[in-house]
Each structure stands twice: as structure tokens, then as C-alpha cells.
């Protein structure tokens, strides 16, 4: 997982087996995110003003999110 904040700070995060990730970095919102695996990327289209990913990435997806994120 890679997060880029409004100041251009790029933070790479490990994702655990449950799909969760954490950073203590002080990020300036809005942020963009992408999942990188096996040389492929899945990029979030819109920037986000919240770090609570599960608000939109529910089982079926809300607010135009595609639901749970899977590896690219």
C-alpha cells in the first residue's frame, strides 16, 4: 500500500493478512492511495479527506467505492 499526501509525502505501508495497515506519519489530507503487488498497481481514482477506508470500502461499497480492495 502506498499513500501520497497533499504535500507529496509518499508513505509505503505493509498490509497484514486481514487487509489492515497503519502509519504514525503525520499526513496532510487529502491523500491518494494505491495497492502495489507483483509489479501491478491498483490506484484509487479520487483523493480522500479521511483515513477511515472502511467507511466507503464496505462489503458492497458505498460512496462510489468498489467494495473491498483486492490485489491487482
N, C-alpha and C positions, 0 to 999 in steps of 0.2 A: 504494500500500500504506500502510496506517495501523496502527501498533502503539500500544496503550494499556497501560501498565504498572500494577502493583499500587498505585502512588501516584497514578495518574490522569494521569501524564505521557503526552501524545499526541505521537508522532513520525510525520511523514509522510515516506515514502521513495520515491525513484524506482526503478522496476523496469526492468532492462535487457532487451534482446531475448531473452536466454536465460531470463528469469524470475527472475533473482537480484537481491537487494537487500542493502544493508549500512548499518549505522549505528554510529557510535562513541559514541552516547549510552549512559549508564550506566542500564540499565533494571532495575527491581526486578520479579522474577518472583513470581507468574505474570503472563503477558501475554495480551492478546487481540489479534486481528488481523482486518483486513478489506481487501478489494480494492475500490477505487472507480474506476469508469471510465464515461464517457459518462452521468453522472448516476445511475448504478446502483451498488449495493453488493452484495458477496458477503461475508457475515460469518461468521467462524469461531465455531462454537457453543460450544465448550469453551475455557476458559483453558488456557494451556500453561506448563509449568515448564522448557522447553528452547527454545532458539532454533534448533535444528537441524531445520528444517522438513522436509527430505528424509528424515528418519528414518521419518515416517509418510506423507508425500506422495510415495510411490513411484509407479511406473507404474500399478499396480493398487490402491494404497492399503493401508495396514496400520493396526492400532490404531483401526479405525473411521473413518479418514480417507478422503475420497472420491477419492483418487488425485491426479494433478496438478491444480493450480488453473488455471482459465481465466478470462478476463474475464467479468464478469456480463452 
